[in-house]
Amino acid sequence: MRTVTALALLATAVLAPDPALAAPPGKSPVAVGYGGAVATVDADATRIALDVLRDGGNAVDAAVAAAAALGVTEPFSAGVGGGGFLVYYDARHRTVHTLDGRETAPAATTETAFVNPATGKPYAFDEARVSGLSVGVPGTPQTWETALERWGTTDLDDALLPAARLADRGFVVDQTFADQVAANRAVFAQFDSTSSLYLRGGQPPAVGSVFRNPDLARTYRLLARDGADALYRGALAGDIARAVQHPPLATSPATPWPYPVRPGTLRRSDLDAYAVHQPAPTHVTYRGLDVYGMATPSSGGSTTGEALNILAGSDLAHLPGTLALHRYLEASALAFADRNRYVGDRTARPLLDELLNPDFAAERACRIDPARALPKPVAPGVPDGTYGGCAAAPVGEPNIQDLGTTNLTVADRWGNVVEYTLTIEATGGSGIVVPGRGFLLNNELTDFNFAPTQGGAPDPNLPGPGRRPRSSMAPTIVLSHGRPLLATGSPGGSTIITTVLQVLVNRLDLGMGLPEAIDAPRATQRNTASVQAEPGFPTAGLAALGHVFTANPEIGAATGVEFLRDGRVQAVAERSRRGGGAAAVVRPWPA
């Protein structure tokens, strides 16, 4: 009762007005100049990263500072209660490195974790999501600390303090933030700690009001002082384990919820055992460029890379637009078929390498009919090292994921680049705010398949002790002759892969600059019967080829940077998706 009362009293200060914050920082979707560049979805996060670069910090320092700021202003997509994947280009050594900060299932997790023992059937998604069952061990704090220790010039203390000040001072609520709270009203109402923070008086914060989160500011200062160990072995570990095992349920929720809120099995020992992994990146060559991405448990690098390999045999630049997009959609479907069949946390590296083998891609590409869309879902291929035909394995199942993710891109004056995608899975995660700590816990374990999907074949993405659920996050860096040309990434669940792929095809094949490549209307084909397409995507000619379309008002929210030939760097964010992003450079051109 004391905790609930304290949280209720704290909530009275969350939306206090502040004349100094009467208007949010301005946003520009494109910036060109020198000295470093930043692109995020949020103006405050971009400003904080830019300040780090101006003060002499490098891309890693700025990326961690920006990510922490997004934990304040984009808390339904990112934060210390989640995880992510970071791809880093080291300019001094001309090498690419990755960090796997994906959330991990507790040791007590079984293959049937998401099967209702009373019915023998999988839980509904929302039943599994809004529970302790869905919460994996967060990877974000250790990712930040590891990145700074390996490649940064500062420590976690300095990197987190700007975000702590932002959480204390507050930021101006925009329409996207308010809409995300409103969409989660029923979920957030189930937990005292969450409703007292985000639903003051039972209502979402008003657009234009100032939102403060002093609990999160204190959490950041604790991490700054004690390091990531504060979350994995210190007081935060106990608070997280208690919140998962005993969700802080509201006695009389303002909005009913149709399911029981089940406890999870995460324990302090699971937090103590967590480790960030540092796998080798995925790599393919496309149009003479080197494309690097994230290996498993992400499927982003392998699926994007396989689709590029499939497209490599087509001269997209000289095809009519409809036929080029037809091949993009078909390559996406084929690569997704292989993703669903073969890719998961424990996919052996030799198998992953076969999925990225150009000869396997050629075998897959031969299935594309240039005049007609293949029936969906298409069958997966057989990456067995023996190629040359068009034989197909049994049909697999399409897989769709949720959208609670964000992305940032940073380049510094030395040419180092960070592409970083971070998430808490669904928008709003599990819905559980850790009492007194100010951050939401992820529902990342719902990225596992709840039940086998591959018939008699092994399913690569079932839950299990210590396993990491398959992800679609696809932070990508493209090099030309060993130096960075561009980097890009996006949120959007399984649409991340097609968003990144389409941005690359737009930029590298279809003659668009990076701003146009990101801004262009999108379509996503994930081996499903219909293609989801944004307004403005040219569907007519593709429909005549047999593609079936359904409307999706918004797909992804990409960021990117490109190194221009004259030494300038261009930062690019969305013009309108997710309310528009914020791009900036250290020294704008023209001055």
URVENCOR-V762459 format. One record per residue. N is the residue number from 1. RES is the residue in one small letter. PHI is phi in degrees with one decimal (* if undefined). Layout:
N | RES | PHI
N | RES | PHI
This chain:
1 | m | *
2 | r | -62.4
3 | t | -62.5
4 | v | -62.1
5 | t | -64.5
6 | a | -62.7
7 | l | -65.2
8 | a | -64.7
9 | l | -67.4
10 | l | -61.8
11 | a | -62.0
12 | t | -66.8
13 | a | -98.7
14 | v | -64.5
15 | l | -109.8
16 | a | -62.4
17 | p | -72.3
18 | d | -146.1
19 | p | -58.0
20 | a | -68.9
21 | l | -116.3
22 | a | -66.8
23 | a | -138.4
24 | p | -71.3
25 | p | -60.0
26 | g | -69.6
27 | k | -120.0
28 | s | -128.9
29 | p | -78.2
30 | v | -138.8
31 | a | -142.8
32 | v | -131.0
33 | g | 170.5
34 | y | -132.6
35 | g | 86.5
36 | g | 124.2
37 | a | -148.5
38 | v | -139.8
39 | a | -141.0
40 | t | -138.8
41 | v | -82.3
42 | d | -130.7
43 | a | -67.0
44 | d | -64.5
45 | a | -64.1
46 | t | -64.0
47 | r | -60.7
48 | i | -63.2
49 | a | -63.7
50 | l | -63.8
51 | d | -60.3
52 | v | -62.0
53 | l | -62.9
54 | r | -63.9
55 | d | -85.7
56 | g | 100.4
57 | g | -72.4
58 | n | -100.5
59 | a | -63.4
60 | v | -68.8
61 | d | -54.9
62 | a | -68.6
63 | a | -65.8
64 | v | -66.1
65 | a | -61.4
66 | a | -66.9
67 | a | -62.5
68 | a | -64.0
69 | a | -64.6
70 | l | -64.7
71 | g | -63.8
72 | v | -87.7
73 | t | -91.7
74 | e | -123.3
75 | p | -69.7
76 | f | -87.3
77 | s | -122.5
78 | a | -155.1
79 | g | 147.9
80 | v | -67.7
81 | g | -87.8
82 | g | -124.9
83 | g | -154.4
84 | g | 172.3
85 | f | -131.0
86 | l | -122.1
87 | v | -113.3
88 | y | -127.7
89 | y | -101.9
90 | d | -94.6
91 | a | -67.3
92 | r | -65.3
93 | h | -104.0
94 | r | 53.9
95 | t | -127.1
96 | v | -115.1
97 | h | -128.6
98 | t | -134.6
99 | l | -122.8
100 | d | -99.7
101 | g | -104.8
102 | r | -68.8
103 | e | -67.1
104 | t | -122.2
105 | a | -71.3
106 | p | -59.5
107 | a | -62.8
108 | a | -85.4
109 | t | -70.1
110 | t | -116.1
111 | e | -63.7
112 | t | -104.0
113 | a | -57.7
114 | f | -109.5
115 | v | -108.8
116 | n | -69.4
117 | p | -65.4
118 | a | -76.0
119 | t | -114.9
120 | g | 76.1
121 | k | -113.5
122 | p | -62.2
123 | y | -63.5
124 | a | -61.5
125 | f | -55.8
126 | d | -65.1
127 | e | -65.7
128 | a | -74.6
129 | r | -60.5
130 | v | -86.7
131 | s | -171.9
132 | g | -74.4
133 | l | -60.0
134 | s | -85.0
135 | v | -86.9
136 | g | -97.5
137 | v | -62.8
138 | p | -63.2
139 | g | -112.5
140 | t | -63.8
141 | p | -59.3
142 | q | -70.2
143 | t | -61.4
144 | w | -58.6
145 | e | -64.9
146 | t | -63.9
147 | a | -60.8
148 | l | -66.6
149 | e | -66.6
150 | r | -82.0
151 | w | -131.8
152 | g | -83.1
153 | t | -114.6
154 | t | -130.1
155 | d | -119.7
156 | l | -62.2
157 | d | -55.6
158 | d | -67.2
159 | a | -68.4
160 | l | -92.4
161 | l | -64.7
162 | p | -60.0
163 | a | -69.3
164 | a | -62.0
165 | r | -64.7
166 | l | -63.3
167 | a | -64.8
168 | d | -69.4
169 | r | -72.2
170 | g | 98.7
171 | f | -140.4
172 | v | -83.4
173 | v | -69.2
174 | d | -103.1
175 | q | -64.6
176 | t | -62.7
177 | f | -60.5
178 | a | -62.1
179 | d | -65.4
180 | q | -68.2
181 | v | -64.9
182 | a | -59.5
183 | a | -66.6
184 | n | -103.5
185 | r | -54.6
186 | a | -66.3
187 | v | -66.2
188 | f | -64.5
189 | a | -67.8
190 | q | -77.0
191 | f | -126.1
192 | d | -58.0
193 | s | -64.7
194 | t | -82.0
195 | s | -66.8
196 | s | -69.1
197 | l | -88.1
198 | y | -110.0
199 | l | -128.1
200 | r | -61.7
201 | g | 67.8
202 | g | 81.1
203 | q | -121.0
204 | p | -63.8
205 | p | -62.8
206 | a | -75.4
207 | v | -59.5
208 | g | 94.1
209 | s | -77.3
210 | v | -103.4
211 | f | -106.8
212 | r | -116.6
213 | n | -139.3
214 | p | -63.4
215 | d | -62.4
216 | l | -66.0
217 | a | -58.5
218 | r | -67.4
219 | t | -61.9
220 | y | -61.6
221 | r | -68.7
222 | l | -65.4
223 | l | -64.2
224 | a | -62.4
225 | r | -78.6
226 | d | -105.1
227 | g | 78.5
228 | a | -62.8
229 | d | -57.1
230 | a | -59.6
231 | l | -89.7
232 | y | -92.4
233 | r | -137.6
234 | g | -99.7
235 | a | -61.6
236 | l | -61.9
237 | a | -60.1
238 | g | -64.8
239 | d | -65.5
240 | i | -66.3
241 | a | -60.5
242 | r | -64.5
243 | a | -64.3
244 | v | -77.0
245 | q | -76.3
246 | h | -134.8
247 | p | -51.2
248 | p | -75.4
249 | l | -70.5
250 | a | -73.9
251 | t | -64.0
252 | s | -133.5
253 | p | -57.3
254 | a | -65.8
255 | t | -124.7
256 | p | -69.1
257 | w | -128.8
258 | p | -77.9
259 | y | -125.5
260 | p | -69.1
261 | v | -93.0
262 | r | -85.6
263 | p | -76.1
264 | g | -106.8
265 | t | -110.1
266 | l | -61.6
267 | r | -123.7
268 | r | -58.2
269 | s | -63.6
270 | d | -68.1
271 | l | -64.4
272 | d | -63.0
273 | a | -84.5
274 | y | -66.4
275 | a | -145.3
276 | v | -68.5
277 | h | -98.4
278 | q | -130.7
279 | p | -72.9
280 | a | -66.0
281 | p | -69.5
282 | t | -76.6
283 | h | -151.0
284 | v | -134.9
285 | t | -106.0
286 | y | -138.1
287 | r | 53.5
288 | g | 79.2
289 | l | -107.9
290 | d | -98.3
291 | v | -111.5
292 | y | -111.4
293 | g | -145.7
294 | m | -99.5
295 | a | -82.6
296 | t | -61.1
297 | p | -81.0
298 | s | -77.0
299 | s | -97.8
300 | g | -64.7
301 | g | -66.7
302 | s | -71.6
303 | t | -75.0
304 | t | -61.9
305 | g | -63.9
306 | e | -62.7
307 | a | -62.6
308 | l | -62.8
309 | n | -61.7
310 | i | -63.0
311 | l | -78.1
312 | a | -59.5
313 | g | -82.2
314 | s | -108.4
315 | d | -85.2
316 | l | -59.7
317 | a | -63.0
318 | h | -111.7
319 | l | -87.5
320 | p | -56.2
321 | g | -53.2
322 | t | -62.2
323 | l | -71.8
324 | a | -64.7
325 | l | -68.4
326 | h | -57.7
327 | r | -68.5
328 | y | -59.6
329 | l | -66.3
330 | e | -68.6
331 | a | -63.0
332 | s | -61.1
333 | a | -62.8
334 | l | -63.8
335 | a | -65.8
336 | f | -67.5
337 | a | -59.4
338 | d | -73.0
339 | r | -56.6
340 | n | -64.3
341 | r | -80.8
342 | y | -119.8
343 | v | -102.1
344 | g | -162.0
345 | d | -57.8
346 | r | -100.0
347 | t | -58.9
348 | a | -64.9
349 | r | -59.9
350 | p | -59.3
351 | l | -68.4
352 | l | -60.3
353 | d | -64.6
354 | e | -66.3
355 | l | -61.3
356 | l | -101.4
357 | n | -75.1
358 | p | -57.6
359 | d | -69.2
360 | f | -64.1
361 | a | -61.8
362 | a | -63.7
363 | e | -63.4
364 | r | -71.3
365 | a | -62.5
366 | c | -67.9
367 | r | -79.9
368 | i | -74.2
369 | d | -88.9
370 | p | -64.9
371 | a | -114.5
372 | r | -158.7
373 | a | -70.5
374 | l | -69.6
375 | p | -62.8
376 | k | -112.8
377 | p | -76.9
378 | v | -80.5
379 | a | -79.4
380 | p | -70.7
381 | g | -86.8
382 | v | -123.8
383 | p | -81.3
384 | d | -106.7
385 | g | 88.2
386 | t | -117.0
387 | y | -126.8
388 | g | 144.1
389 | g | -112.5
390 | c | -124.5
391 | a | -65.7
392 | a | -124.1
393 | a | -85.0
394 | p | -57.3
395 | v | -67.0
396 | g | -100.6
397 | e | -102.3
398 | p | -66.6
399 | n | -135.8
400 | i | -120.0
401 | q | -124.3
402 | d | -94.8
403 | l | -123.6
404 | g | -83.5
405 | t | -142.2
406 | t | -140.7
407 | n | -143.9
408 | l | -144.4
409 | t | -133.3
410 | v | -137.7
411 | a | -129.3
412 | d | -114.4
413 | r | -66.1
414 | w | -90.4
415 | g | 94.5
416 | n | -69.6
417 | v | -135.6
418 | v | -121.7
419 | e | -116.7
420 | y | -137.7
421 | t | -114.0
422 | l | -134.5
423 | t | -158.1
424 | i | -124.5
425 | e | 83.9
426 | a | -64.3
427 | t | -63.6
428 | g | 99.3
429 | g | 56.2
430 | s | -74.1
431 | g | 88.0
432 | i | -95.9
433 | v | -85.6
434 | v | -65.6
435 | p | -53.8
436 | g | 77.4
437 | r | -113.9
438 | g | 79.7
439 | f | -132.9
440 | l | -83.1
441 | l | -89.9
442 | n | -68.4
443 | n | -120.3
444 | e | -63.6
445 | l | -69.0
446 | t | -74.1
447 | d | -78.1
448 | f | -68.6
449 | n | -71.5
450 | f | -72.0
451 | a | -148.2
452 | p | -55.4
453 | t | -118.1
454 | q | -112.2
455 | g | 63.6
456 | g | -83.1
457 | a | -87.0
458 | p | -63.0
459 | d | -93.2
460 | p | -79.6
461 | n | -133.5
462 | l | -92.0
463 | p | -67.5
464 | g | -175.6
465 | p | -62.0
466 | g | 73.4
467 | r | -82.6
468 | r | -112.2
469 | p | -68.0
470 | r | -60.2
471 | s | -123.7
472 | s | -109.7
473 | m | -59.2
474 | a | -137.1
475 | p | -61.2
476 | t | -135.3
477 | i | -124.0
478 | v | -112.5
479 | l | -110.4
480 | s | -122.9
481 | h | 54.6
482 | g | 84.9
483 | r | -117.8
484 | p | -67.6
485 | l | -99.8
486 | l | -156.0
487 | a | -141.8
488 | t | -157.0
489 | g | -169.8
490 | s | -160.2
491 | p | -83.4
492 | g | 127.4
493 | g | 58.7
494 | s | -69.5
495 | t | -73.2
496 | i | -55.9
497 | i | -61.5
498 | t | -71.3
499 | t | -63.4
500 | v | -63.1
501 | l | -60.5
502 | q | -67.6
503 | v | -60.3
504 | l | -65.8
505 | v | -64.2
506 | n | -57.0
507 | r | -77.8
508 | l | -89.7
509 | d | -116.6
510 | l | -100.0
511 | g | 79.3
512 | m | -90.5
513 | g | -71.9
514 | l | -61.3
515 | p | -59.6
516 | e | -70.2
517 | a | -63.9
518 | i | -78.7
519 | d | -78.6
520 | a | -60.3
521 | p | -57.0
522 | r | -111.0
523 | a | -138.6
524 | t | -129.5
525 | q | -116.7
526 | r | -117.7
527 | n | 63.3
528 | t | -117.1
529 | a | -61.5
530 | s | -123.8
531 | v | -95.1
532 | q | -83.2
533 | a | -136.8
534 | e | -76.5
535 | p | -57.1
536 | g | 95.5
537 | f | -69.1
538 | p | -74.9
539 | t | -88.7
540 | a | -58.6
541 | g | -64.6
542 | l | -70.6
543 | a | -61.6
544 | a | -65.0
545 | l | -88.3
546 | g | 105.9
547 | h | -74.3
548 | v | -108.6
549 | f | -119.1
550 | t | -126.0
551 | a | -80.9
552 | n | -135.1
553 | p | -65.6
554 | e | -158.2
555 | i | -123.9
556 | g | 74.2
557 | a | -160.3
558 | a | -76.7
559 | t | -129.9
560 | g | -171.5
561 | v | -133.7
562 | e | -134.7
563 | f | -91.4
564 | l | -84.8
565 | r | -67.2
566 | d | -91.8
567 | g | 95.5
568 | r | -78.9
569 | v | -123.9
570 | q | -115.6
571 | a | -104.3
572 | v | -136.9
573 | a | -129.8
574 | e | -71.4
575 | r | -78.7
576 | s | -136.8
577 | r | -56.7
578 | r | 55.2
579 | g | 82.5
580 | g | 88.4
581 | g | -105.1
582 | a | -132.2
583 | a | -113.4
584 | a | -156.9
585 | v | -128.7
586 | v | -68.1
587 | r | -123.4
588 | p | -64.0
589 | w | -126.1
590 | p | -70.2
591 | a | -64.4
